[in-house]
């Protein structure tokens, strides 16, 4: 039976989708670049559960989850990465100011290291996801800026 009073995951509820992240046993997170926030949906029913980041996210692009319950969101307009609680959406911090120019791709490894690509750079930047400390650039020398990341 389809619910009549809830929004399902579909294009009509999203302005401009950039990236999605899916928790192992939790929701689907969608960076809605057009609306300047992250939309949250139940991964089994597709029901809309809420909107996070309104008020501080401007142009969210890449998103990723760590194993500690944090959601990381790269914001192309501010040039920073925001850390939110993956359970509540509460703001937990931000980092990357001064290192990131138009970040667009983001991935988080099993150790909590956050990898970020930028539309204006030839490499991949690394940050400690817990402290936000810059850990250096890797994979430099691309002829064009990388736009996405995936970790195995």
Long-range contacts (C-beta under 8 A, 24 or more apart in sequence): 3-45, 3-47, 6-47, 6-48, 7-47, 7-48, 8-45, 8-46, 8-47, 8-48, 9-41, 9-46, 9-47, 9-48, 10-46, 13-39, 13-48, 14-39, 18-60, 18-61, 18-62, 18-104, 19-61, 19-62, 19-63, 19-105, 19-106, 20-63, 21-63, 21-64, 21-65, 21-71, 23-65, 23-86, 26-86, 29-63, 29-65, 29-71, 29-86, 31-60, 31-61, 31-62, 31-63, 31-73, 32-60, 33-59, 33-60, 33-61, 33-76, 36-60, 38-63, 38-71, 38-73, 38-84, 38-89, 40-89, 50-89, 52-84, 52-89, 53-82, 53-84, 53-89, 56-82, 56-91, 57-82, 61-103, 61-104, 61-105, 61-106, 62-103, 62-104, 62-105, 62-106, 62-107, 62-116, 62-117, 62-148, 62-149, 63-106, 64-106, 64-107, 64-108, 64-114, 65-108, 66-108, 66-112, 66-114, 66-129, 67-110, 67-112, 68-112, 68-130, 70-129, 72-106, 72-108, 72-114, 72-129, 73-106, 74-100, 74-103, 74-104, 74-105, 74-106, 74-116, 75-103, 76-102, 76-103, 76-104, 76-119, 79-103, 81-106, 81-114, 81-116, 81-127, 81-132, 83-129, 83-132, 93-132, 94-132, 95-127, 95-132, 95-133, 95-134, 96-125, 96-127, 96-132, 96-134, 99-125, 99-127, 99-134, 100-125, 104-147, 104-148, 105-146, 105-147, 105-148, 105-149, 106-149, 107-149, 107-150, 107-151, 108-151, 109-151, 115-149, 115-151, 116-149, 117-145, 117-146, 117-147, 117-148, 117-149, 118-145, 119-145, 119-147, 120-145, 121-145, 124-149
